[in-house]
Each structure stands twice: as C-alpha cells, then as structure tokens.
C-alpha cells in the first residue's frame, strides 16, 4: 500500500493518492473491527470520522467538501480528546513538568498561528481559516493529553495511543505543507505517518482487550 501510494505521489497523481489513502483507512478500519474495536464506542466513532473525512477529501477542491473534511476530522479529534481526558491527571505532576507542558502548548499555539498566517492568502474564506485553527487546536490538545496519560500510565496501551496521536499530527502537518506550499515530496511522510497512526490505533484497541497491561518501564 505504501509503495503504491509512493508511486502515485511521485507522479503527482493527487486523485489516485487520495483514493489510496481512503483504501488504507478502510483496510485498517476492518482490522480495527476484527480486533473488537466496535466495543469502544468513542474509538469507533473517531475512526469512522477519519474514514468519512478521507471520502470528502476526494473532492477537497470543492468549497463545501473542503470545509466538511476539516469539520469531520476535528469531530474525530475531539472524540479522541473526550476518550482520553478522563484518564488524565494533573495533580500528581510537579510544577516543573506542568510548566514544561504549558510552555510546549503555548509554543505550538504560536506556531499554529504562524503556519496559518503564511497561507492565509490562498484560503477560501474566514470560515476555512477558523476551521484550520480549530483543527490545529484540537490536535495540540489531543497530543498534550496523550503525553500526560502516557506519563501517568507508562503502559503499552497508553504508549500506542500517544504514538497514534503524534502520528496523526505529523501526517496532517505534512499534508498541510504539501498541499498549500506545493512541496509534493512531504506527501511521502504524510502517508507513512498516516499508516502508522491507524496501525497504532489498532494496536491500542488490541491492547485494550488484553487482561493485563504491564508498565513499559519499571520505576521504583
């Protein structure tokens, strides 16, 4: 799948590349269901959002479907945020760790503004700009919460979820750069990170079905 996607990207077959991306999402969604992902409603709904978003992305140049692509993806990310937020704990973190997270989030918010500002002139309207800010904010929040959760749990289950969120973020960043800055070479990284993201979601789901989930590192 990755090799075929790379071929379509190399020859700048954008439509074919998008079809292959959708095929990839559907393939991993089937694996997700095989691993009893249907038992975890929020993960199921988020995964469905990613598949639907990839369907809309086939017609990304359409002014309506362009916005729907972002909206459905944001809904998926917010669903993952609601899935993980109950497992997050701040009170057990010392002030230095909290300060680090706050500084990291503020830096990413600044970079988000900087990135969107550079392509503001090619955006369709203010609604698309607002959606991109919501898109970026949900990604930053999702990644920050997943790091906090993994910091607290330190298990394969939490690690796979964290890796999935960061892979999604890197995939979207590469896709954003490739599309709006016409740097087609980064689409290779976009597709690789997207495959990794879906793989880690499936692994996280599989780990949920296991009876035990021992810590990755044993800390006394």
Secondary structure by P-SEA (a helix, b strand, c coil): caaaaaaaaaacaaaaaaaaaaaaaaaaaaaaaaacccccaaaaaaaaaaaaaaaaaaacccaaaaaaaaaaaaaaaaaaaaacccccccccccaaaaaaaaaaaaaaaaaaaaaaaaaccccccaaaaaaaaaaaaaaaaaaaaaaaaaaacccaaaaaaaaaaaaaaaaaaaaaaaaccccccaaaaaaaaaaaaaaaaaaaaaaaaccccccccccc
